[in-house]
């Protein structure tokens, strides 16, 4: 039986309760300036999270200077390669990433993994969701899955990541659990969630698979309808949204988002990075951004974050093998 995907979340949350204070750096010093390196174009989950965190850092007075760099390409590998190759110039750089750093490494889309960077901290988790235009005939996920089983080619799925990645395999798994063929998903890849949303609204796609935070404002504005979220229970911030579980699909998934730094920096700099994010998650400014985007809190630092990544790598490998999106190693 496939391990529940929420076990990766449970691991992180239980570690937060059990971990002694050695993961908290002794120094209380924080960064004064941060450069966010974002491995995709504007408008997606990485971009929105980095800029949301930046806004909270600025409004709380924790950081004096902020800058942002969108560097898409290679499924996120271009930004990772830049951070590694120019490490000596990246003392104040935080690379945002999430589950795809594991997925794309497993797929061989880029040769690096999280082990080639220094994991600083995760900050939030974002549930996946499936959305349609407001005028769509699909009212529930069951409507969508029924049509998919009858005519897979009639359903075009938009996602803000490359084929075989999170947006792709999560809806493929959901449709598989509903009785469909996960390999028959007609997936249209866009560079970031913003462009994927545009693809849905323009009619290029019939359904969008994305992070909830990338769709919730459009839902609130009445431009789209969210058919299902991959949360284990109704969300505190959006209790009216239907979960997959409430529609008979036993699938839960949350995509963590966090920050990484280049190797080779002074330990005191890594301490500053951790301390800055430690302080941030306790501010009302962060809570306002979190609630607005319907994020779940998932704050882990240092070794705890590293262990979480190792465990997720095992679980994601199992999931991707289940839907046939990972070629077995020879």
Secondary structure, DSSP 4 states (H G I P E B T S, - for coil): -PPPTHHHHHHHHHHHHH--GGGS-S-----SEEEEEESS-TTSHHHHHHHHHHHHHHHTTS-SEEEEEE---GGGHHHHHHHHHTGGG-TTEEEEEETHHHHHHHHTSSS--GGGSEEEEEEEEEEEEEEEETT-S--SHHHHHHHHHH-GGG-EEEESS-TTSHHHHHHHHHHHHTT--GGG-EEEE-SSHHHHHHHHHHTS-SEEEEEHHHHHHHHHTTSEEEEEE--SS--SS-TTSPBTGGGT-----EEEEEEEE-TT--HHHHHHHHHHHHHHTTSHHHHHHHHHHTPEEEEEEHHHHHHHHHHHHHHHHHHHHHTT-SPPP-
